[in-house]
């Protein structure tokens, strides 16, 4: 199975679970394959992983500030939404935008 057979929106939805190492192995392999083949998702993964490491490094065991959490979750929601629109357009190339 090719990694691109896993929709980008599904990869972005599972990104933090993947980064945390909390996905089942078969799901991890699908995510890895997709990230290997999809530059936009790989870019998103790199950004998310960097933010998470930065927060962990500077906040230690402190709870994550709610505004930061909301900003990160909002960014992820926007990325998922934008990706879903791109996927829909790819499925119907002649449709009006």
N, CA, C and O of each residue as an XYZ file, in Angstrom:
388
protein
N       0.847     -1.192      0.000
C       0.000      0.000      0.000
C       0.884      1.244      0.000
O       1.799      1.356      0.815
N       0.619      2.157     -0.890
C       1.356      3.413     -0.971
C       0.894      4.357      0.129
O      -0.278      4.353      0.504
N       1.810      5.163      0.645
C       1.465      6.124      1.687
C       0.478      7.167      1.219
O      -0.292      7.693      2.023
N       0.483      7.486     -0.093
C      -0.436      8.492     -0.619
C      -1.866      7.968     -0.670
O      -2.792      8.746     -0.901
N      -2.071      6.666     -0.458
C      -3.426      6.132     -0.398
C      -4.104      6.533      0.905
O      -5.328      6.462      1.017
N      -3.321      6.952      1.886
C      -3.867      7.474      3.136
C      -4.092      8.958      2.920
O      -3.135      9.682      2.647
N      -5.339      9.443      3.034
C      -5.609     10.863      2.776
C      -4.809     11.785      3.706
O      -4.593     11.468      4.876
N      -4.384     12.908      3.176
C      -3.624     13.887      3.960
C      -4.397     14.309      5.206
O      -3.810     14.474      6.276
N      -5.704     14.484      5.072
C      -6.498     14.911      6.221
C      -6.427     13.883      7.351
O      -6.412     14.254      8.525
N      -6.386     12.603      7.007
C      -6.269     11.551      8.023
C      -4.894     11.597      8.691
O      -4.782     11.415      9.903
N      -3.860     11.839      7.902
C      -2.502     11.934      8.452
C      -2.424     13.103      9.420
O      -1.904     12.951     10.525
N      -2.931     14.271      9.027
C      -2.874     15.446      9.890
C      -3.691     15.243     11.158
O      -3.326     15.741     12.223
N      -4.796     14.512     11.045
C      -5.639     14.242     12.205
C      -4.909     13.372     13.235
O      -5.116     13.522     14.439
N      -4.063     12.470     12.757
C      -3.366     11.536     13.649
C      -1.954     11.982     14.001
O      -1.219     11.244     14.657
N      -1.569     13.170     13.575
C      -0.189     13.610     13.693
C       0.348     13.597     15.124
O       1.413     13.031     15.374
N      -0.365     14.205     16.058
C       0.150     14.256     17.431
C       0.191     12.871     18.061
O       1.104     12.569     18.829
N      -0.771     12.038     17.750
C      -0.758     10.676     18.273
C       0.453      9.933     17.726
O       1.089      9.161     18.443
N       0.774     10.169     16.445
C       1.958      9.568     15.828
C       3.232     10.078     16.495
O       4.105      9.287     16.851
N       3.344     11.392     16.665
C       4.533     11.981     17.285
C       4.732     11.436     18.695
O       5.861     11.190     19.121
N       3.626     11.250     19.415
C       3.706     10.735     20.783
C       4.005      9.241     20.835
O       4.241      8.701     21.916
N       4.000      8.565     19.688
C       4.252      7.126     19.662
C       3.086      6.323     20.201
O       3.281      5.227     20.728
N       1.874      6.850     20.079
C       0.700      6.197     20.646
C      -0.183      5.519     19.598
O      -1.268      5.041     19.929
N       0.262      5.468     18.337
C      -0.510      4.784     17.294
C      -0.116      3.312     17.238
O       1.003      2.941     17.590
N      -1.051      2.486     16.793
C      -0.729      1.081     16.560
C       0.290      1.016     15.428
O       0.334      1.905     14.577
N       1.112     -0.039     15.417
C       2.214     -0.139     14.460
C       1.738     -0.073     13.008
O       2.389      0.575     12.189
N       0.632     -0.720     12.665
C       0.186     -0.678     11.262
C      -0.205      0.744     10.855
O       0.027      1.141      9.713
N      -0.795      1.516     11.773
C      -1.106      2.916     11.489
C       0.170      3.746     11.375
O       0.260      4.642     10.537
N       1.157      3.443     12.223
C       2.436      4.167     12.158
C       3.084      3.985     10.790
O       3.604      4.938     10.209
N       3.050      2.768     10.286
C       3.665      2.492      8.992
C       2.962      3.272      7.881
O       3.622      3.802      6.988
N       1.641      3.347      7.928
C       0.893      4.122      6.929
C       1.276      5.598      7.002
O       1.467      6.245      5.973
N       1.387      6.128      8.220
C       1.738      7.538      8.397
C       3.158      7.773      7.895
O       3.406      8.745      7.182
N       4.101      6.887      8.259
C       5.496      7.019      7.800
C       5.564      7.025      6.280
O       6.227      7.876      5.688
N       4.880      6.079      5.650
C       4.896      6.001      4.189
C       4.342      7.280      3.579
O       4.902      7.820      2.626
N       3.246      7.753      4.134
C       2.634      8.971      3.598
C       3.590     10.155      3.737
O       3.770     10.928      2.796
N       4.200     10.292      4.913
C       5.122     11.403      5.125
C       6.334     11.311      4.205
O       6.873     12.336      3.789
N       6.764     10.103      3.887
C       7.888      9.919      2.960
C       7.549     10.390      1.553
O       8.428     10.819      0.806
N       6.264     10.308      1.193
C       5.853     10.590     -0.181
C       5.140     11.925     -0.365
O       4.895     12.335     -1.500
N       4.803     12.611      0.723
C       3.969     13.813      0.614
C       4.677     15.001      1.277
O       4.683     15.125      2.502
N       5.263     15.857      0.465
C       6.020     16.998      0.986
C       5.180     17.940      1.855
O       5.669     18.368      2.900
N       3.933     18.288      1.476
C       3.158     19.192      2.344
C       2.919     18.615      3.734
O       3.007     19.336      4.728
N       2.620     17.324      3.811
C       2.400     16.710      5.127
C       3.708     16.607      5.901
O       3.731     16.803      7.116
N       4.789     16.303      5.204
C       6.086     16.226      5.868
C       6.450     17.584      6.446
O       6.986     17.666      7.552
N       6.165     18.644      5.709
C       6.422     19.999      6.201
C       5.587     20.268      7.451
O       6.089     20.825      8.427
N       4.318     19.876      7.422
C       3.431     20.057      8.572
C       3.951     19.241      9.764
O       3.949     19.728     10.895
N       4.389     18.017      9.516
C       4.925     17.158     10.572
C       6.148     17.807     11.202
O       6.283     17.825     12.426
N       7.026     18.333     10.386
C       8.232     18.974     10.906
C       7.897     20.166     11.782
O       8.509     20.365     12.832
N       6.931     20.954     11.355
C       6.502     22.118     12.123
C       5.902     21.681     13.450
O       6.266     22.209     14.500
N       4.997     20.732     13.409
C       4.331     20.281     14.631
C       5.319     19.652     15.610
O       5.254     19.901     16.814
N       6.220     18.846     15.091
C       7.203     18.208     15.973
C       8.113     19.260     16.605
O       8.440     19.163     17.788
N       8.521     20.256     15.833
C       9.379     21.310     16.365
C       8.666     22.112     17.454
O       9.265     22.429     18.481
N       7.388     22.441     17.234
C       6.621     23.192     18.235
C       6.500     22.372     19.516
O       6.699     22.894     20.613
N       6.179     21.105     19.378
C       6.006     20.249     20.548
C       7.310     20.146     21.348
O       7.287     20.217     22.576
N       8.431     19.980     20.665
C       9.730     19.892     21.348
C      10.076     21.209     22.033
O      10.592     21.219     23.150
N       9.791     22.314     21.359
C      10.058     23.626     21.931
C       9.245     23.844     23.198
O       9.775     24.309     24.207
N       7.967     23.512     23.149
C       7.108     23.662     24.325
C       7.610     22.768     25.456
O       7.689     23.206     26.604
N       7.948     21.529     25.142
C       8.431     20.598     26.170
C       9.732     21.106     26.797
O       9.930     20.998     28.008
N      10.612     21.656     25.967
C      11.909     22.134     26.459
C      11.741     23.338     27.374
O      12.385     23.417     28.419
N      10.883     24.271     26.992
C      10.769     25.518     27.735
C       9.717     25.512     28.832
O       9.778     26.319     29.760
N       8.758     24.608     28.730
C       7.708     24.574     29.742
C       7.927     23.453     30.746
O       7.289     23.437     31.798
N       8.814     22.517     30.441
C       9.070     21.405     31.343
C       7.786     20.708     31.724
O       7.031     20.272     30.855
N       7.537     20.602     32.997
C       6.336     19.925     33.474
C       5.179     20.886     33.682
O       4.091     20.473     34.085
N       5.405     22.163     33.411
C       4.329     23.136     33.565
C       3.212     22.824     32.576
O       3.478     22.351     31.471
N       1.985     23.080     32.957
C       0.898     22.886     31.995
C       1.053     23.861     30.833
O       1.535     24.982     31.000
N       0.642     23.417     29.672
C       0.723     24.261     28.481
C      -0.290     25.400     28.634
O      -1.453     25.157     28.956
N       0.149     26.642     28.403
C      -0.788     27.772     28.477
C      -1.965     27.554     27.522
O      -1.777     27.118     26.386
N      -3.165     27.858     27.984
C      -4.357     27.614     27.171
C      -4.332     28.365     25.847
O      -4.781     27.838     24.829
N      -3.812     29.591     25.850
C      -3.794     30.337     24.597
C      -2.853     29.689     23.582
O      -3.148     29.680     22.386
N      -1.724     29.149     24.047
C      -0.810     28.457     23.142
C      -1.469     27.189     22.618
O      -1.410     26.894     21.424
N      -2.095     26.446     23.520
C      -2.778     25.217     23.116
C      -3.847     25.538     22.081
O      -3.960     24.847     21.069
N      -4.631     26.580     22.328
C      -5.695     26.966     21.399
C      -5.128     27.383     20.044
O      -5.694     27.051     19.003
N      -4.013     28.108     20.059
C      -3.390     28.531     18.803
C      -2.908     27.325     18.006
O      -3.127     27.246     16.797
N      -2.256     26.393     18.682
C      -1.738     25.200     18.000
C      -2.900     24.366     17.453
O      -2.863     23.932     16.302
N      -3.925     24.144     18.269
C      -5.076     23.365     17.812
C      -5.803     24.073     16.676
O      -6.295     23.423     15.754
N      -5.874     25.393     16.735
C      -6.494     26.157     15.650
C      -5.715     26.023     14.360
O      -6.294     25.880     13.283
N      -4.401     26.069     14.474
C      -3.543     25.912     13.290
C      -3.723     24.525     12.676
O      -3.801     24.383     11.456
N      -3.788     23.519     13.521
C      -4.003     22.168     13.017
C      -5.369     22.040     12.347
O      -5.484     21.407     11.298
N      -6.393     22.628     12.934
C      -7.728     22.579     12.349
C      -7.746     23.266     10.981
O      -8.359     22.766     10.038
N      -7.068     24.418     10.878
C      -6.997     25.120      9.593
C      -6.253     24.273      8.563
O      -6.668     24.193      7.407
N      -5.156     23.642      8.979
C      -4.379     22.808      8.055
C      -5.220     21.629      7.569
O      -5.184     21.284      6.388
N      -5.976     21.010      8.476
C      -6.846     19.899      8.075
C      -7.904     20.372      7.091
O      -8.171     19.708      6.090
N      -8.503     21.513      7.375
C      -9.550     22.056      6.517
C      -8.990     22.403      5.135
O      -9.593     22.068      4.116
N      -7.849     23.067      5.104
C      -7.221     23.427      3.834
C      -6.865     22.181      3.039
O      -7.029     22.153      1.820
N      -6.380     21.148      3.723
C      -6.009     19.917      3.040
C      -7.251     19.222      2.492
O      -7.216     18.675      1.390
N      -8.338     19.236      3.243
C      -9.577     18.617      2.769
C     -10.072     19.322      1.506
O     -10.565     18.668      0.587
N      -9.945     20.646      1.454
C     -10.345     21.402      0.269
C      -9.442     21.029     -0.909
O      -9.929     20.823     -2.021
N      -8.121     20.942     -0.670
C      -7.203     20.557     -1.752
C      -7.531     19.165     -2.271
O      -7.511     18.932     -3.479
N      -7.835     18.232     -1.359
C      -8.174     16.873     -1.772
C      -9.473     16.859     -2.573
O      -9.579     16.141     -3.567
N     -10.466     17.650     -2.145
C     -11.735     17.711     -2.869
C     -11.519     18.274     -4.265
O     -12.105     17.783     -5.230
N     -10.698     19.282     -4.379
C     -10.415     19.876     -5.693
C      -9.688     18.881     -6.584
O      -9.927     18.836     -7.791
N      -8.803     18.083     -5.998
C      -8.074     17.081     -6.779
C      -9.026     15.999     -7.287
O      -8.835     15.454     -8.375
N     -10.048     15.694     -6.495
C     -11.036     14.682     -6.900
C     -11.946     15.189     -8.013
O     -12.455     14.398     -8.807
N     -12.156     16.519     -8.075
C     -13.038     17.127     -9.074
C     -12.315     18.302     -9.725
O     -12.643     19.455     -9.444
N     -11.327     18.028    -10.600
C     -10.486     19.109    -11.149
C     -11.245     20.175    -11.933
O     -10.777     21.312    -11.991
N     -12.393     19.867    -12.538
C     -13.109     20.872    -13.328
C     -14.114     21.683    -12.522
O     -14.749     22.591    -13.057
N     -14.263     21.362    -11.238
C     -15.266     22.048    -10.412
C     -14.836     23.489    -10.153
O     -13.641     23.771    -10.058
N     -15.816     24.418    -10.036
C     -15.466     25.817     -9.718
C     -14.884     25.922     -8.325
O     -15.237     25.136     -7.445
N     -13.994     26.884     -8.110
C     -13.346     27.066     -6.800
C     -14.088     28.033     -5.935
O     -13.674     28.295     -4.806
